[in-house]
Every structure is written in C-alpha cells, then in structure tokens.
C-alpha cells in the first residue's frame, strides 16, 4: 500500500499515523489462526455431522468480517472511539439483560441470544466498550474531582460484573475484574477502591463455588484430580507431552478427535501436539509483543482517558490469551474462554476485532498541539532604534 504525503484523504492519514508494527503483528495472529483452524477444525466438524471444512469456512468468514471491523474502527479519533464504546456498551447491557430471560441454557449457563438462527454472546462485545468507557470515567475522576466519575465507574463495574455472574460466567467476571483493578491502579486513584473490588471478587468467586455445581466440579477436579481422569483438561495436558518440542507433524495429532472443544477452548493443545512447544512459545511471544507494543504507546500518551483505554484493551487481550493457555497447560481450572483469533466462534472473533480496532485507533500517532503551530514567516529581529531608557543613559554618561 502506497500513499503520497500530499494525499489528504482519510485513508492516507490513517496509513501515516497507524502503528505499522502493531498492525502487522495483529495480522500475523489472524493469519496464524486461519492456518491452525485447518489443523483443529475438520475432525470436530466430522464428529458433529458437518462437512470437514465447515468450521474452517466459518473461521475464514468471521476473520475477514473481523478485519473489516478492525480497520474501520481504527480510522476513528479517540473521541469517536469513546462515543462508539458508549453505544456498544448500552446495546450489550440490554443484550445481557435479555439473555437472562430469553437466552438458551447450555451446560448450565445462559450466555447466548439466538437471532435468526445465529447465536450472539453480548458479553463479548460489552468487554471492550466497558474498558473504554471506564477509562474515560477514571480519567475524569482524576481531572475533575467535583464530578462523580469514580462512583459512576464503580457502579458501571458492579452492573456489568453482576450481569456476568448471574449467567453465570465466572471466567469473564474474573478477567474483567482483573483488568478494571489494573486500570484503577494505573489511573492513580486511591487504592481503597481496588481493595474493595478485590474483596468483592473473592467473595463472588466463593459464592460461585458454593452455588454453581459446574463451578464446584471444575475447581474440585482441578485441585483434586481423580486417578485416570479423562476430562478435557487432562487430555489437553497429554497433548503437550505427546507433542514434545517439535510436535508430531501437521494433521498427525489425535487429541482433536477426543476433545469436543478442540476447535475453541483447547486449540492451543492441538497446536502443541501437532507443532510442538516451539510453536506454542512462538504464539505466546506474539501475543506478548502485541500487548507490550501497545503499553509502550500508553507510556508516552499525554491524554489520561486514551492512556487508560490503551492499557485496558491491551491487558484484556493479553489476559484472555494467558488464561486460555493456562487452562490448556493445567495451571488454571477450565474457564470456557477462547484464544483470540485462534479459537472458533463468531461473537468472540468479531468482539476481539472490535477490541483491536479500538486499540489501533487509540495508539495512532497524533502530534502535540504545540507542534502543529506554524512558525512565523520571518523571524523576529531586534529593534534597531534605541529605546528611550537607553537614550537617557547615554546622555547622562556624556554629561559626566
């Protein structure tokens, strides 16, 4: 793609201000997800009664749609990103309320709305919007102490977390709590609020353990695995052992035939078995690079709302990937959380694209206002006429 510096179009302006390195890293993640779906999806599709490339075709379709969303959103200015976030958050909260009454129950949870035969998960779209709106509220709380921005931010978090808990979606609740607490810390506000949120999160997790049987089962199985346990987590861990350093080779893995979620929650285990630990470490490094590159922009961003938005979006992307990988290697209980751009899933793919579109928009290079001021055509020269004071001084010297 080539543009002239004289080109003043919106697309040319975007090209000269977007972080090309960050953009290319994201595109590599998308391409890797498309290639790896060929390894994990066909076996699952055949097992579910579809044709072999059913999930691959869906993955390609949602990847292309996601790229379109990401590029369009990345054209926006920070103020427009915040307006978009408010609209998306409002619609998503309405969707989360509707899920409670109209959602289909799957595995003991109500998380999806069925619209014209397509399943939509409102919580996925609420996450990036919640982060951007919370970042603006926390920045306003620091900039204008007279504005009740901090109580509004805490109320918004309580509503969002509460709607996630009643689904129940403990994994997403923990993810957003961790991201929101980090944003609260980075904003420089009092840490008492973070302590209250942490305590509430611990109480909420304990309540979920007591009152939700599937959460109880996952946590008990994680801390006290039974001998000969053939759960998905156990099978995923075996995939890492069988894959070794370099893997068994593309298409040679067997774990995907026994894992019902091999194309979604456990695709990282499929990668481990077929491509080895080296490929897994490469993916980990790629996700880490995207996060660290974005945080580098946040470090030099003068606007507090934009800075907090960058931090929240980057950490949400990174934490989600880290949690998924942690579940696959047996470090965390099963969470039902996708690996960004690699796991199959329409809502997840589009929501992650929205997240990274906002991230690209907020990290675009914008010169400071002082730098935009044009220099004078002629430099100011010192006056050649002596001032009245200097004339008086000269006359006094002559008289003496």
C-alpha positions in Angstrom: 0.0 0.0 0.0 1.5 3.3 -1.1 0.3 6.8 -0.4 1.7 10.2 -1.2 2.4 12.7 1.6 0.3 15.2 -0.3 -2.7 12.9 -0.2 -5.1 14.3 2.4 -7.7 11.5 2.3 -8.9 9.8 5.5 -7.2 6.6 4.4 -3.9 8.2 3.7 -4.0 10.0 7.1 -4.7 6.6 8.7 -1.8 5.0 6.9 0.7 7.6 8.0 -0.4 7.6 11.7 -1.2 4.0 12.5 1.5 1.9 14.2 2.5 -0.4 11.3 4.5 -2.8 13.6 1.4 -3.3 15.8 -0.8 -3.7 12.8 1.5 -6.3 11.2 1.7 -8.3 14.4 -2.1 -8.4 14.7 -2.3 -9.6 11.1 0.2 -12.3 11.8 -2.0 -13.5 14.7 -5.1 -13.6 12.4 -3.2 -15.5 9.7 -1.9 -18.0 12.2 -5.4 -18.6 13.5 -6.7 -19.3 10.0 -3.9 -21.8 9.3 -4.2 -23.5 12.7 -8.0 -23.9 12.2 -7.2 -26.3 9.4 -5.4 -28.5 11.9 -8.1 -28.5 14.6 -11.5 -28.0 13.0 -12.0 -30.8 10.4 -12.1 -33.6 12.9 -14.5 -31.8 15.2 -16.7 -30.9 12.2 -17.0 -34.5 11.1 -17.7 -35.6 14.6 -20.6 -33.1 14.8 -22.1 -34.2 11.5 -20.9 -31.3 9.3 -18.6 -31.4 6.3 -14.9 -31.4 7.0 -14.2 -27.7 6.4 -17.4 -26.3 8.0 -15.6 -24.6 10.9 -12.7 -23.6 8.6 -15.1 -21.8 6.3 -16.8 -20.1 9.3 -13.4 -19.1 10.7 -12.3 -17.5 7.4 -15.6 -15.7 7.1 -15.5 -14.2 10.6 -11.8 -13.4 10.2 -12.5 -11.3 7.1 -15.5 -9.7 8.7 -13.4 -9.0 11.8 -10.6 -7.5 9.8 -13.1 -5.1 8.1 -14.5 -4.1 11.6 -11.0 -3.6 12.9 -9.8 -1.4 10.1 -12.9 0.7 10.0 -12.8 1.3 13.8 -9.1 2.1 13.6 -9.9 5.1 11.4 -11.7 6.8 14.3 -10.4 9.6 16.6 -10.2 8.9 20.3 -13.4 10.9 21.0 -15.3 8.9 18.3 -14.0 5.7 19.8 -15.5 6.7 23.2 -18.8 7.6 21.6 -18.8 4.2 19.8 -18.0 2.5 23.1 -21.0 4.1 24.9 -23.3 2.9 22.1 -21.9 -0.6 22.1 -21.9 -0.8 25.9 -25.6 0.3 26.1 -26.7 -2.2 23.5 -24.6 -5.0 25.1 -26.0 -4.4 28.6 -29.5 -4.6 27.1 -28.5 -7.9 25.5 -27.1 -9.2 28.8 -30.4 -8.5 30.5 -32.3 -10.2 27.6 -30.0 -13.2 27.9 -31.3 -13.8 31.4 -34.9 -14.1 30.2 -34.6 -15.3 26.6 -31.1 -17.0 26.4 -30.8 -20.6 25.7 -29.2 -22.6 28.6 -26.1 -24.6 27.5 -24.1 -26.5 30.1 -25.8 -24.8 33.0 -25.2 -21.2 31.7 -27.3 -18.6 29.8 -24.8 -16.6 27.7 -26.2 -16.6 24.1 -29.1 -15.0 22.3 -30.4 -16.7 19.2 -31.3 -14.2 16.4 -32.4 -15.6 13.1 -30.7 -18.9 13.8 -27.4 -17.2 14.8 -26.0 -17.2 18.3 -24.7 -14.0 19.7 -22.9 -13.6 23.0 -23.5 -9.9 24.2 -20.8 -10.1 26.9 -18.1 -10.4 24.3 -19.0 -7.0 22.8 -19.5 -5.4 26.2 -15.9 -6.1 27.3 -14.0 -3.6 25.0 -16.8 -1.0 25.3 -16.7 -1.3 29.1 -13.0 -0.8 29.2 -13.0 2.3 27.0 -15.9 3.9 29.0 -14.3 3.0 32.3 -11.0 4.5 31.2 -12.8 7.8 30.4 -14.6 7.8 33.7 -11.5 7.1 35.7 -9.6 9.9 33.8 -12.4 12.3 34.5 -12.4 11.4 38.2 -8.7 12.4 38.4 -9.1 15.5 36.3 -12.3 16.8 37.8 -12.7 15.8 41.5 -16.1 17.6 41.6 -17.5 15.2 39.1 -18.9 11.9 40.5 -17.0 9.9 37.8 -15.4 7.4 40.2 -18.8 6.3 41.8 -20.2 6.0 38.3 -17.2 3.9 37.2 -17.7 1.6 40.2 -21.5 1.4 39.6 -20.9 0.5 36.0 -18.4 -2.2 37.0 -20.9 -3.6 39.6 -23.7 -3.8 37.0 -21.5 -5.4 34.4 -20.0 -7.9 36.8 -23.4 -8.7 38.3 -24.8 -9.5 34.8 -21.9 -11.8 34.1 -22.3 -13.6 37.4 -25.9 -14.4 37.0 -25.3 -16.1 33.6 -23.0 -17.5 35.2 -19.7 -16.6 33.5 -17.1 -16.8 36.3 -14.2 -16.7 33.9 -15.2 -13.5 32.2 -16.1 -11.9 35.5 -12.6 -12.7 36.8 -11.0 -11.4 33.6 -12.8 -8.0 33.7 -12.3 -7.6 37.4 -8.5 -8.0 36.9 -8.5 -5.6 34.0 -10.6 -3.0 35.9 -8.5 -3.2 39.0 -5.3 -2.6 36.9 -6.9 0.4 35.3 -7.9 1.8 38.7 -4.3 1.4 39.8 -2.8 3.0 36.7 -5.2 5.9 37.0 -3.5 6.9 40.3 -6.7 7.0 42.3 -7.0 5.8 45.8 -6.3 2.1 46.2 -9.1 1.6 48.7 -11.5 1.1 45.7 -9.2 -1.6 44.3 -9.1 -3.4 47.7 -12.9 -3.3 47.9 -13.2 -4.7 44.3 -10.6 -7.5 45.1 -12.5 -8.4 48.3 -15.8 -8.4 46.4 -14.3 -10.6 43.7 -13.0 -13.1 46.2 -16.5 -13.3 47.9 -18.1 -13.6 44.5 -15.8 -16.5 43.5 -16.5 -18.3 46.7 -20.2 -17.8 46.2 -20.0 -19.2 42.7 -18.1 -22.2 44.1 -20.9 -22.8 46.6 -24.0 -22.2 44.5 -23.0 -23.3 40.9 -22.4 -27.0 40.6 -20.4 -26.8 37.4 -18.0 -24.3 39.0 -17.7 -26.5 42.1 -16.9 -29.5 39.9 -14.2 -27.7 37.9 -12.5 -26.3 40.9 -12.6 -29.6 42.8 -11.3 -31.5 39.8 -8.5 -29.0 39.4 -7.3 -29.3 43.0 -8.0 -33.0 43.5 -7.8 -34.7 40.1 -9.0 -38.3 40.2 -6.8 -41.2 39.0 -7.5 -42.0 35.4 -9.3 -38.7 34.9 -10.1 -38.3 31.2 -11.5 -34.8 31.3 -10.7 -32.3 28.6 -8.0 -30.7 30.8 -6.3 -34.0 31.3 -6.4 -34.8 27.6 -5.1 -31.4 26.7 -2.1 -31.8 29.1 -1.3 -35.1 27.5 -1.2 -33.4 24.1 1.7 -31.3 25.3 3.5 -34.4 26.5 3.0 -36.2 23.2 3.8 -33.2 21.0 7.2 -32.6 22.7 9.4 -29.9 21.3 8.7 -30.0 17.6 5.3 -31.8 17.5 4.1 -34.9 15.7 3.5 -33.0 12.4 0.6 -31.2 10.8 -2.5 -33.4 10.8 -0.9 -36.2 12.8 -2.4 -35.2 16.2 -5.1 -37.4 17.8 -6.2 -35.2 20.7 -8.6 -33.3 18.4 -10.6 -36.5 17.8 -11.4 -36.9 21.5 -11.8 -33.2 22.6 -15.3 -31.8 21.8 -13.8 -28.2 22.2 -10.6 -28.8 20.3 -11.5 -26.0 17.8 -12.4 -23.5 20.6 -11.2 -23.6 24.2 -8.5 -26.2 23.6 -7.0 -25.3 20.2 -3.7 -24.4 22.0 -3.4 -28.1 22.9 -3.9 -29.1 19.3 -1.1 -26.7 18.3 1.1 -28.3 21.0 0.6 -31.8 19.8 1.0 -31.2 16.1 3.5 -28.3 16.0 5.3 -28.7 19.4 6.3 -26.5 22.3 8.3 -24.3 19.9 5.1 -23.2 18.1 3.3 -22.6 21.4 6.1 -20.4 22.7 6.1 -18.5 19.4 2.3 -17.8 19.8 2.9 -16.7 23.4 5.7 -14.3 22.2 3.4 -12.9 19.5 0.6 -12.2 22.0 3.1 -10.7 24.4 4.6 -8.5 21.7 1.1 -7.0 20.8 0.5 -6.2 24.5 3.9 -4.7 25.2 3.8 -2.7 22.0 0.5 -1.2 23.0 1.7 -0.5 26.5 4.7 1.4 25.1 2.3 3.8 23.4 0.4 4.1 26.7 3.6 5.1 28.5 4.0 8.2 26.3 0.3 9.1 25.8 -0.4 12.5 27.4 -4.2 12.1 27.5 -5.3 10.2 30.5 -8.5 8.7 29.0 -6.7 7.5 25.9 -3.9 6.1 28.0 -6.2 4.1 30.3 -8.2 2.9 27.3 -5.0 1.6 25.7 -3.9 -0.1 29.0 -7.3 -1.8 29.5 -7.7 -3.0 25.9 -4.2 -4.4 25.7 -4.4 -6.1 29.1 -7.8 -7.6 28.3 -6.4 -9.1 25.1 -3.3 -10.4 26.8 -5.0 -11.7 29.9 -7.6 -13.6 27.9 -4.9 -15.3 25.9 -2.9 -16.1 29.0 -5.9 -17.6 30.8 -6.8 -19.8 27.8 -3.2 -21.0 27.6 -3.1 -21.5 31.4 -6.2 -23.8 31.2 -4.6 -25.8 28.4 -1.4 -26.5 30.3 -3.2 -27.3 33.5 -2.3 -24.2 35.5 -5.9 -23.0 35.8 -9.3 -24.6 36.1 -11.4 -24.8 32.9 -12.9 -21.4 32.1 -14.6 -21.7 28.7 -12.5 -18.8 27.4 -11.4 -18.5 23.8 -7.9 -17.9 22.5 -8.1 -14.6 20.5 -8.3 -15.1 16.7 -7.3 -18.8 17.0 -10.4 -20.3 18.6 -13.6 -20.7 16.5 -16.5 -18.6 17.4 -18.3 -15.7 15.6 -19.0 -13.4 18.6 -15.6 -13.9 20.0 -13.9 -13.2 16.7 -15.9 -10.0 16.0 -15.5 -8.7 19.5 -11.7 -9.2 19.5 -11.6 -7.4 16.2 -13.5 -4.5 17.7 -11.1 -4.5 20.7 -8.0 -4.3 18.4 -9.7 -1.8 16.2 -10.1 0.5 19.2 -6.6 -0.2 20.2 -5.2 0.7 16.8 -7.2 3.9 16.8 -6.1 5.0 20.3 -2.4 4.2 19.6 -2.2 6.2 16.3 0.4 8.9 16.3 -1.0 12.4 16.9 1.3 15.4 17.1 1.0 17.7 20.1 -1.0 20.9 19.6 2.2 23.0 20.0 3.9 21.1 17.2 1.0 21.9 14.9 1.5 25.6 15.2 3.1 27.0 12.1 6.3 29.0 12.6 6.3 32.7 11.6 7.3 33.5 8.0 10.0 35.9 9.2 12.0 35.5 12.4 11.6 38.4 14.9 14.5 40.8 14.7 15.7 43.1 17.5 14.7 46.7 17.0 17.5 48.9 15.6 16.1 52.1 17.3 17.4 52.5 20.8 14.9 52.7 23.5 14.1 55.8 25.5 15.8 54.4 28.5 19.0 53.7 26.6 19.0 57.2 25.2 18.7 58.7 28.6 21.5 56.5 29.9 23.8 57.7 27.0 23.0 61.4 27.7 23.8 61.0 31.4 27.2 59.4 30.6 28.1 62.3 28.2 27.3 64.9 30.9 29.5 63.1 33.3 
